[in-house]
Amino acid sequence: MHHGGMMATAAHTAPTQITASVPVLPSGYQKVASPPDARVYFVNLRNGATVSNPVKVVFGLSGMGVAPAGVEKAGTGHHHLLVDVAAVDANAPLPANDQFRHFGLGQTETSVELKPGTHTLQLIVADQNHIPHHPVVMSERITITVK
């Protein structure tokens, strides 16, 4: 019984530590400013395009540079491709999954396999911690059809 109590205490303590650390992150972290003329866009895809797999996506960026995730350098960020994402929380690190594809090595293009049908694509640039800049550097959301 005593051993079970230790386990319960350890499990109970962990969420408290996580909760306590959450307010520390924003106070120790400042949102990275984006250059005023920064713009991200699709180089090779247009809204309404019909494409086939693999879908090549070339990321265009002007007014700022590309740096890998984890590298803190003013006026830079790395690309994220949003697939079928309706909204983004610009005040938190972007998730990493099939909808939020990270290019943390500084890549400027990719090829993706998408199910046949209609999809939305959008690019967003984020800082070394995967948090969008302020103001947010995001492309228009385009709709493509995959054959």
C-alpha positions in Angstrom: 0.0 0.0 0.0 2.8 2.4 0.8 4.5 1.7 -2.5 1.1 2.5 -4.3 1.0 5.8 -2.3 4.4 6.7 -3.6 3.3 6.1 -7.2 0.2 8.1 -6.7 2.2 10.9 -5.2 4.7 10.9 -8.1 1.9 10.9 -10.6 0.0 13.6 -8.8 3.2 15.8 -8.5 4.0 15.7 -12.2 1.0 17.6 -13.5 1.5 20.3 -10.8 5.1 20.7 -12.0 4.0 21.0 -15.6 1.2 23.5 -14.7 3.6 25.5 -12.6 6.1 25.7 -15.5 3.6 27.0 -18.1 3.5 30.6 -16.8 7.3 30.6 -16.7 7.7 30.0 -20.5 5.9 33.1 -21.7 7.7 35.4 -19.2 11.1 34.0 -20.1 10.3 34.0 -23.8 9.5 36.9 -26.1 7.6 36.5 -29.3 10.0 37.1 -32.2 9.2 40.1 -34.3 9.0 39.5 -38.1 10.5 42.0 -40.5 7.7 44.4 -41.6 8.0 43.4 -45.3 8.2 39.6 -44.7 6.0 37.5 -46.9 5.7 33.7 -47.5 4.1 32.3 -50.6 3.8 29.2 -52.8 6.2 29.4 -55.8 4.8 26.6 -57.9 1.2 26.2 -56.8 -1.9 28.4 -57.4 -5.3 28.4 -55.9 -7.6 26.1 -57.8 -4.7 24.0 -59.3 -5.2 20.3 -60.1 -2.1 18.3 -59.4 -1.0 14.6 -59.0 1.0 12.8 -56.4 3.6 13.3 -55.3 2.7 17.0 -54.9 5.7 19.2 -55.2 5.5 22.3 -53.0 8.1 25.1 -53.3 8.2 27.6 -50.5 8.8 31.2 -51.4 10.0 33.7 -48.8 10.9 37.4 -49.1 11.8 40.0 -46.6 13.4 37.5 -44.2 15.8 34.5 -44.2 15.5 30.8 -43.4 17.3 29.3 -40.4 16.9 25.8 -39.0 14.8 25.2 -35.9 16.8 25.8 -32.7 18.9 28.6 -34.4 18.1 32.0 -32.9 18.9 34.6 -35.6 17.0 37.9 -36.1 14.9 38.1 -39.2 14.8 34.3 -39.8 12.5 31.4 -39.3 11.7 28.0 -40.8 8.8 26.8 -42.9 5.7 24.8 -41.9 3.2 23.4 -44.4 -0.4 23.3 -43.2 -2.5 20.7 -44.9 -6.3 21.0 -44.4 -5.9 23.3 -41.4 -8.6 25.9 -40.7 -7.1 27.8 -37.8 -3.7 28.3 -36.1 -2.9 29.3 -32.5 -0.2 31.9 -33.2 0.8 32.0 -29.5 1.9 28.4 -29.1 4.4 26.1 -30.8 2.9 24.6 -33.9 2.1 20.9 -33.5 4.0 18.3 -35.6 1.7 15.9 -37.4 0.3 15.2 -40.9 -1.6 18.5 -40.9 1.3 20.6 -39.6 4.4 19.5 -41.4 7.7 21.0 -40.1 10.8 21.8 -42.1 13.1 22.5 -39.2 16.2 21.8 -41.1 15.6 24.9 -43.2 14.2 23.1 -46.3 12.6 25.3 -48.9 10.6 22.7 -50.8 9.0 19.3 -50.3 7.0 16.6 -52.1 3.9 15.3 -50.3 1.5 12.4 -50.9 -2.1 13.5 -50.5 -5.3 11.5 -50.8 -7.1 12.2 -54.1 -9.6 15.0 -53.6 -9.7 18.6 -52.5 -7.1 19.9 -50.0 -6.2 23.3 -48.6 -2.5 24.2 -48.2 -1.0 27.2 -46.4 2.6 28.1 -45.4 3.5 29.7 -42.1 7.0 30.7 -40.9 7.9 30.1 -37.3 10.8 30.9 -35.0 13.5 28.6 -33.6 10.9 27.3 -31.1 8.2 26.6 -33.8 6.2 29.6 -32.6 4.8 31.9 -35.3 6.3 35.4 -35.4 4.6 38.6 -34.6 3.0 39.7 -36.8 2.4 36.3 -38.2 4.1 35.5 -41.6 1.6 33.3 -43.3 0.7 32.7 -46.9 -2.8 32.8 -48.4 -4.6 29.5 -48.0 -5.0 27.8 -51.4 -7.2 25.0 -52.4 -5.8 22.3 -54.7 -7.3 19.1 -56.2 -5.3 16.0 -56.2 -6.0 13.6 -59.1 
